Amino acid sequence: MITQVQNFTQQYLPSAGFDIPTLKQSAVFPTREPVKHLLIGSPKAVTSSIYRLQAIGYASVGDWSPLLPTANAGEVMSILIRQIFIA
């Protein structure tokens, strides 16, 4: 299971040395930072949450990672990384 989580993080989470391009930092341009959303639950609950977030216009279904199994039977996880502006 540890290998699955390591593979998941390597595939979907940036490495420590990953630099996200940002606009020139000044009072006019806010900085951008990544926010990682992680859904963990039954396949039905995770899928339902993903579709609800699409329905309210937060993220498209295709923006989420594929469902991946966790160490717990019948449980999956999916991740979404969004860039948000920080004033």
C-alpha positions as CSV (number, residue, x, y, z in Angstrom):
1,M,0.0,0.0,0.0
2,I,2.8,2.4,0.8
3,T,4.1,2.0,-2.8
4,Q,0.6,2.9,-4.1
5,V,0.6,6.1,-2.1
6,Q,4.1,6.9,-3.2
7,N,3.2,6.3,-6.9
8,F,0.0,8.4,-6.4
9,T,2.0,11.3,-4.9
10,Q,4.7,11.1,-7.5
11,Q,2.1,11.2,-10.3
12,Y,-0.2,13.9,-9.0
13,L,1.7,16.0,-6.5
14,P,4.6,18.3,-7.5
15,S,8.0,17.5,-6.1
16,A,9.6,19.8,-3.5
17,G,11.7,21.5,-6.2
18,F,8.8,22.2,-8.5
19,D,8.4,26.0,-9.1
20,I,5.0,27.2,-10.1
21,P,5.3,30.2,-12.5
22,T,3.7,33.2,-11.0
23,L,2.9,36.7,-12.3
24,K,5.3,39.5,-11.3
25,Q,4.7,40.0,-7.6
26,S,3.5,43.5,-6.8
27,A,0.5,45.2,-5.4
28,V,-1.2,45.0,-8.8
29,F,-0.6,41.2,-9.3
30,P,-1.5,38.8,-6.5
31,T,0.5,35.7,-6.1
32,R,-0.8,32.2,-7.0
33,E,-0.5,29.2,-4.8
34,P,-1.5,25.6,-5.3
35,V,-4.3,24.1,-3.2
36,K,-4.7,20.3,-3.2
37,H,-8.1,18.9,-2.6
38,L,-8.1,15.2,-1.6
39,L,-11.4,13.2,-1.5
40,I,-11.3,9.9,0.4
41,G,-14.3,7.6,0.8
42,S,-16.3,5.0,-1.0
43,P,-16.3,5.1,-4.8
44,K,-19.9,6.3,-4.8
45,A,-19.2,9.1,-2.2
46,V,-16.1,10.3,-4.0
47,T,-17.7,10.3,-7.4
48,S,-20.8,12.0,-6.1
49,S,-18.7,14.7,-4.5
50,I,-16.8,15.3,-7.7
51,Y,-20.1,15.7,-9.7
52,R,-21.5,18.1,-7.0
53,L,-18.4,20.2,-7.3
54,Q,-18.8,20.3,-11.0
55,A,-22.5,21.2,-10.6
56,I,-21.6,24.3,-8.6
57,G,-19.0,25.3,-11.1
58,Y,-15.9,24.7,-8.9
59,A,-14.1,22.0,-11.0
60,S,-14.8,19.8,-14.0
61,V,-15.0,16.1,-13.5
62,G,-12.0,15.7,-15.8
63,D,-9.9,17.9,-13.5
64,W,-9.7,15.2,-10.8
65,S,-7.3,12.3,-10.8
66,P,-8.6,8.8,-11.5
67,L,-10.0,7.0,-8.4
68,L,-7.2,5.1,-6.7
69,P,-7.7,2.5,-4.0
70,T,-6.5,3.2,-0.4
71,A,-5.3,0.8,2.2
72,N,-8.9,0.4,3.5
73,A,-11.2,-2.1,1.6
74,G,-13.8,-0.4,-0.4
75,E,-12.2,3.0,-0.1
76,V,-10.7,5.2,-2.9
77,M,-9.1,8.6,-3.2
78,S,-9.0,11.3,-5.9
79,I,-7.0,14.6,-5.9
80,L,-7.5,18.0,-7.6
81,I,-4.8,20.7,-7.6
82,R,-6.0,24.2,-8.2
83,Q,-4.1,27.5,-8.4
84,I,-5.6,30.2,-6.3
85,F,-4.8,33.9,-6.1
86,I,-3.4,35.2,-2.8
87,A,-3.6,38.9,-2.2
